[in-house]
Amino acid sequence: MILPTKHENLESNVLVIGADILFHLRKDNLAIEELYQKIRLEKSLNLDAYYDILTFLWMIRAIKIHKGIIIKQNDVS
């Protein structure tokens, strides 16, 4: 579920982890695997959820993926 409820753990919410991913991409573009390793250390995140979050970020045009490198779009804060 995208919108958090009062019964949900916010640490595993798509929007929260998506914001963490965008925070990591602020400094530098990262490879898909490299970003997953960084996020996995901070959050308990499985690979399926990670790809779902990347898909969500791609759909809202927050990121683009080119040759295995994730690039944060410049017009996203």
DASUL-V503087 format. One record per residue. N is the residue number from 1. OMEGA is omega in radians with two decimals (* if undefined). NEAR is the number of other C-alpha atoms within 12 Angstrom. D_FIRST is the distance of its C-alpha to the first C-alpha in Angstrom with 2 decimals. Layout:
[[N;OMEGA;NEAR;D_FIRST] [N;OMEGA;NEAR;D_FIRST]]
This chain:
[[1;-3.11;17;0.00] [2;-3.12;18;3.78] [3;-3.13;14;5.82] [4;3.03;15;7.10] [5;-3.12;11;8.96] [6;-3.13;8;12.38] [7;-3.05;10;11.78] [8;3.03;14;9.40] [9;-3.08;17;11.35] [10;3.13;20;11.16] [11;-3.11;19;12.99] [12;-3.13;28;10.24] [13;-3.11;26;7.61] [14;-3.11;28;7.48] [15;-3.13;25;9.53] [16;-3.14;23;11.87] [17;3.06;34;12.67] [18;3.09;35;13.06] [19;3.09;26;15.48] [20;3.11;26;17.25] [21;3.11;39;17.75] [22;3.09;32;19.21] [23;3.12;23;21.36] [24;-3.12;26;22.82] [25;3.10;32;23.53] [26;-3.06;21;25.40] [27;-3.03;12;28.38] [28;3.01;18;28.67] [29;-3.09;26;27.26] [30;3.03;28;26.20] [31;-3.10;22;26.19] [32;-3.12;26;22.97] [33;-3.13;18;24.20] [34;3.12;19;25.58] [35;3.12;31;22.38] [36;3.14;31;20.52] [37;3.12;20;23.33] [38;-3.11;22;23.12] [39;-3.11;32;19.40] [40;3.10;21;19.73] [41;-3.11;12;22.54] [42;-3.06;16;20.59] [43;2.98;24;17.27] [44;-2.98;20;16.86] [45;3.07;24;15.04] [46;-3.04;17;15.74] [47;3.12;18;16.81] [48;3.13;12;14.24] [49;3.12;24;11.35] [50;3.13;30;13.93] [51;3.05;22;14.66] [52;3.14;21;11.14] [53;3.07;32;11.14] [54;3.11;35;14.70] [55;3.09;20;13.98] [56;-3.14;23;11.56] [57;3.10;31;14.40] [58;-3.12;23;16.95] [59;3.11;14;15.60] [60;3.08;17;15.78] [61;3.06;20;19.15] [62;3.13;27;18.74] [63;2.91;33;20.24] [64;-3.09;27;22.56] [65;-3.11;22;23.66] [66;3.13;15;27.37] [67;3.08;11;29.16] [68;3.12;14;26.60] [69;3.12;20;26.51] [70;-3.08;31;23.49] [71;3.09;31;24.79] [72;3.10;31;23.19] [73;-3.06;22;24.08] [74;-3.09;16;26.73] [75;3.10;11;25.57] [76;-3.12;18;22.34] [77;*;13;23.02]]
